[in-house]
């Protein structure tokens, strides 16, 4: 499904390790501008993995066993997040430069340390599997240091889907598959409104009202969340 949905797309997709996303990266083609990953030769799509997911597997093991290895791994990953906290709000170029200076040394130490810990553990050990999750996706996890546009994790996307996840039972009452198809654009538009700092209810109410009053069809772009304003005189200007 992701391959069908993103057909024709070229760029970076940041997601967890769902196989549908990992299958998007096919050897051949060119690397998108500004991306210089090590050992990755993608086609039109580059998969940037999520450190939050890698950390979560280790955190779960620490919560269950209080493993010193898991604790140390969390501490080291925490240093990567400290770098991100310090560069929040900077330009993509500044973020890239800061990561190369501050995050790359942490990553250069982290990988061999993880490999050493993995060799100490059984292949069936759950902590070993948690470490393997990170090591098996190392290139995708470290892609973010090569491009300041990429985040360290995809938590913002996960948060935007939370509302859909917690109301999924309500979808049983959409009436039909066609009802679901009609609901999907509403979710997309309303989540985009949130990302643009709008009150989604006020935004949708105003847009539907304008469309009912004959807003010109050739000016629908003016109603998109990043262009919208409640004052008609500003909109016309």
C-alpha positions as CSV (number, residue, x, y, z in Angstrom):
1,X,0.0,0.0,0.0
2,X,2.7,2.6,0.8
3,X,4.4,1.8,-2.6
4,X,1.1,2.5,-4.4
5,X,0.2,5.6,-2.3
6,X,3.7,7.1,-2.9
7,X,4.1,6.2,-6.5
8,X,5.9,9.0,-8.2
9,X,7.1,10.5,-5.0
10,X,10.8,11.2,-4.7
11,X,12.4,12.2,-1.4
12,X,12.7,11.2,2.2
13,X,10.1,9.3,4.1
14,X,10.6,9.1,7.9
15,X,8.8,6.1,9.4
16,X,9.2,3.1,11.7
17,X,10.3,-0.3,10.5
18,X,7.0,-1.4,9.0
19,X,8.1,-3.6,6.0
20,X,5.8,-1.7,3.7
21,X,7.9,1.4,4.2
22,X,11.2,-0.4,4.1
23,X,10.2,-1.9,0.8
24,X,10.0,1.6,-0.7
25,X,13.8,1.8,-0.8
26,X,14.9,-0.1,-3.9
27,X,18.5,-0.1,-5.1
28,X,19.1,2.0,-8.3
29,X,18.5,5.6,-9.2
30,X,19.8,8.8,-7.6
31,X,20.0,10.0,-4.1
32,X,17.8,13.1,-3.5
33,X,19.8,16.4,-3.3
34,X,21.4,17.0,0.1
35,X,21.3,13.3,1.2
36,X,24.6,11.6,1.4
37,X,23.9,8.4,3.4
38,X,26.6,5.7,3.9
39,X,25.9,2.4,2.2
40,X,22.4,3.4,1.0
41,X,21.7,3.5,-2.8
42,X,18.0,4.2,-3.0
43,X,15.8,4.9,-6.0
44,X,13.4,7.8,-5.7
45,X,12.7,7.2,-2.0
46,X,15.0,7.2,1.0
47,X,13.8,5.7,4.3
48,X,14.9,7.6,7.4
49,X,14.3,5.5,10.4
50,X,13.1,6.7,13.8
51,X,15.3,6.8,16.9
52,X,12.2,6.9,19.1
53,X,11.3,3.4,18.0
54,X,14.8,2.1,18.4
55,X,14.9,3.7,21.9
56,X,11.5,2.2,22.8
57,X,12.6,-1.4,22.3
58,X,15.6,-0.7,24.7
59,X,13.4,1.2,27.2
60,X,11.0,-1.7,27.3
61,X,13.8,-4.1,28.2
62,X,15.1,-1.7,30.8
63,X,11.7,-1.5,32.4
64,X,11.4,-5.3,32.6
65,X,14.9,-6.2,33.6
66,X,16.7,-3.1,34.8
67,X,19.6,-4.2,32.6
68,X,22.7,-2.1,32.9
69,X,23.3,-2.5,29.2
70,X,19.9,-1.2,28.3
71,X,20.4,1.7,30.8
72,X,23.7,2.6,29.2
73,X,22.2,2.5,25.7
74,X,19.4,4.8,26.8
75,X,21.9,7.2,28.3
76,X,23.9,7.3,25.0
77,X,20.7,7.8,22.9
78,X,19.7,10.5,25.4
79,X,22.8,12.4,24.4
80,X,21.6,12.5,20.8
81,X,18.3,14.0,21.9
82,X,20.2,16.6,24.0
83,X,21.9,17.7,20.7
84,X,18.4,18.0,19.1
85,X,17.1,20.0,22.0
86,X,19.9,22.5,21.6
87,X,19.4,23.0,17.8
88,X,15.6,23.3,17.7
89,X,14.5,26.2,15.6
90,X,17.8,26.5,13.6
91,X,17.9,26.4,9.9
92,X,18.4,23.0,8.1
93,X,22.0,23.9,7.3
94,X,22.8,24.9,10.9
95,X,21.1,21.7,12.2
96,X,23.2,19.6,9.7
97,X,26.4,21.3,10.7
98,X,25.7,21.0,14.4
99,X,24.8,17.3,14.1
100,X,28.0,16.6,12.2
101,X,30.0,18.2,15.0
102,X,28.1,17.0,18.0
103,X,26.0,13.9,17.1
104,X,28.3,12.1,14.7
105,X,31.0,11.4,17.4
106,X,28.2,10.0,19.7
107,X,27.0,7.8,16.9
108,X,30.6,6.7,16.0
109,X,31.0,5.5,19.6
110,X,27.5,4.1,19.9
111,X,27.6,1.6,17.0
112,X,30.7,-0.4,18.0
113,X,29.5,-0.4,21.6
114,X,26.2,-1.8,20.6
115,X,27.9,-4.4,18.4
116,X,30.1,-5.4,21.4
117,X,27.0,-5.8,23.6
118,X,25.2,-7.8,21.0
119,X,28.1,-10.3,20.8
120,X,27.7,-10.9,24.5
121,X,24.1,-11.9,24.2
122,X,22.2,-14.9,22.8
123,X,20.5,-14.4,19.5
124,X,17.3,-15.3,21.2
125,X,17.8,-12.8,24.0
126,X,15.2,-10.0,23.9
127,X,17.7,-7.4,24.7
128,X,19.9,-8.7,21.9
129,X,16.9,-8.4,19.6
130,X,16.4,-4.8,20.8
131,X,20.0,-4.0,20.0
132,X,19.7,-5.7,16.7
133,X,16.7,-3.6,15.8
134,X,19.0,-0.5,15.8
135,X,22.0,-2.1,14.2
136,X,20.0,-3.6,11.4
137,X,18.7,-0.2,10.5
138,X,21.9,1.8,11.3
139,X,22.1,3.6,7.9
140,X,18.5,4.6,8.0
141,X,18.8,5.7,11.7
142,X,21.9,7.9,11.0
143,X,20.6,9.4,7.8
144,X,19.3,12.5,9.8
145,X,22.8,13.7,10.5
146,X,23.4,14.2,6.8
147,X,20.4,16.4,6.2
148,X,19.1,19.1,8.6
149,X,15.6,18.8,7.1
150,X,15.2,15.3,8.6
151,X,14.2,14.9,12.2
152,X,15.7,12.4,14.7
153,X,12.3,10.6,14.9
154,X,8.9,10.7,13.4
155,X,7.0,11.5,16.7
156,X,5.2,14.5,15.2
157,X,3.6,12.2,12.6
158,X,2.7,9.7,15.2
159,X,1.1,12.4,17.3
160,X,-1.0,13.6,14.4
161,X,-2.3,10.1,13.9
162,X,-3.2,9.6,17.6
163,X,-6.7,11.1,17.1
164,X,-7.4,8.7,14.3
165,X,-6.1,5.7,16.3
166,X,-8.2,6.4,19.4
167,X,-11.4,6.9,17.4
168,X,-11.0,3.9,15.0
169,X,-14.0,2.2,16.4
170,X,-16.1,5.2,15.2
171,X,-15.1,4.3,11.7
172,X,-17.5,1.3,11.9
173,X,-20.3,3.9,11.6
174,X,-19.0,5.6,8.4
175,X,-21.6,3.5,6.6
176,X,-19.5,2.1,3.8
177,X,-16.1,2.0,2.2
178,X,-17.1,5.0,0.2
179,X,-17.9,6.8,3.5
180,X,-14.3,6.0,4.6
181,X,-13.0,7.4,1.3
182,X,-14.9,10.7,1.9
183,X,-13.7,10.9,5.5
184,X,-10.0,10.5,4.7
185,X,-9.6,14.0,3.0
186,X,-11.3,15.6,6.0
187,X,-8.8,14.0,8.3
188,X,-5.9,15.1,6.1
189,X,-7.2,18.7,5.9
190,X,-8.0,19.0,9.6
191,X,-4.6,17.6,10.6
192,X,-2.9,20.0,8.2
193,X,-4.9,22.9,9.8
194,X,-3.5,21.8,13.2
195,X,0.0,21.8,11.8
196,X,-0.6,25.4,10.7
197,X,-1.7,26.5,14.1
198,X,-5.4,26.8,13.3
199,X,-8.5,25.8,15.3
200,X,-9.7,23.0,13.0
201,X,-13.3,23.4,13.9
202,X,-13.3,27.2,13.2
203,X,-11.3,26.6,10.1
204,X,-13.7,23.9,8.7
205,X,-16.8,25.9,9.6
206,X,-15.6,29.0,7.9
207,X,-14.4,27.1,4.7
208,X,-17.7,25.3,4.4
209,X,-19.6,28.5,4.9
210,X,-17.6,30.3,2.2
211,X,-18.0,27.4,-0.3
212,X,-21.8,27.4,0.4
213,X,-21.9,31.1,-0.4
214,X,-20.2,30.7,-3.7
215,X,-16.5,31.0,-3.2
216,X,-15.0,30.9,-6.7
217,X,-13.8,27.4,-7.7
218,X,-10.7,28.8,-9.3
219,X,-9.7,30.3,-6.0
220,X,-10.0,27.2,-3.8
221,X,-6.2,27.4,-3.1
222,X,-7.0,30.5,-0.9
223,X,-8.9,28.2,1.5
224,X,-6.0,25.8,2.1
225,X,-4.8,25.8,5.7
226,X,-1.6,27.6,5.0
227,X,-3.4,30.4,3.0
228,X,-6.6,30.7,5.0
229,X,-7.6,33.7,7.0
230,X,-11.0,34.4,8.5
231,X,-11.1,38.0,7.3
232,X,-12.5,38.1,3.8
233,X,-11.0,41.5,3.1
234,X,-7.5,40.1,3.8
235,X,-8.2,37.1,1.7
236,X,-9.3,39.2,-1.3
237,X,-6.3,41.4,-1.0
